[in-house]
Amino acid sequence: MATTAGPLALVGGDELHPGNEEQDRVLVAAAGAGPAFVLATAAARQHPELAVANARAWFGELGLEVEELPATRRSDAGRPETVQRARAGRLFYLVGGDPGIVPEILSGTPLWAAIVEAWRNGAALAGSSAGAMALGEWTLVRGRYRGDPNRRHRPALALVPRVAVIPHFDTFGARWVEGTLATAPRDDAVLVGIDERSAALWQGGGWRALGPGRVTVIANGERRRFASGEEIEGIPQPA
């Protein structure tokens, strides 16, 4: 991987609210003068305009102007003007929402290729909740019925190989662990549980925890927890 790649943040949910300052200031610093974009892809069926407005207000308080990069339909991800804007981007933030829809819209598209290229050239890239789940090798979708603790693995964007992210780990996400382990596609799969308003941040060749909560890494029958500022062991390097 090129040494110029920017920071990559996997956020555990409840984004764009107080408590997220620690990781979001890293993103703002990397963005510099921008342009900076919010992608409401995961919120495509849940009032994406509200997610965009919240991102503008939140990052505005941190001194960064953000705008929407339209990506709520797969056709958006192939539009030349949108792809061209992405190539110049210095921050991309994928909000939360539907865990399955982000890979459906972005996977294999010119827009996603442009975002990854910009990140490899130093732009910041972050996803929260469903947005963070999409950055792993698998995203986790509901099982057979509402309330089913089992989660089915679906191929995601695979920026972080072998990983399935479990957000909201301090509220309801921890209940998914047993069912997720039982259905893992590979024996060497890594579960990354992330508390709300907290993040696993990759920067400078390593992972560290940020925010008021913790990051939990579950792999090889072991469970390790990392508090803010600690280096995280066990999460594979981004691809």
ABEGO torsion letter per residue (X at the ends): XBAABBBBBBBAEGBGBBGAAAAAAAAAAAAEAOBBBBBAAAAAABGAAAAAAAAAAAAAAAGBBBBBBBBABAAAAABAAAAAAAAABABBBBBBEBAAAAAAAABGBAAAAAAAAAAAAGBBBBBBEAAAAAABABBBBBBABBGBABBBBBBBAGABBGBBBBBGAABAAAAAAAAAAAABABAABBBBBBBBGBBBBBBGGBBBBBEABBBBBBBGGBBBBBBBGBBBBGBBBBX
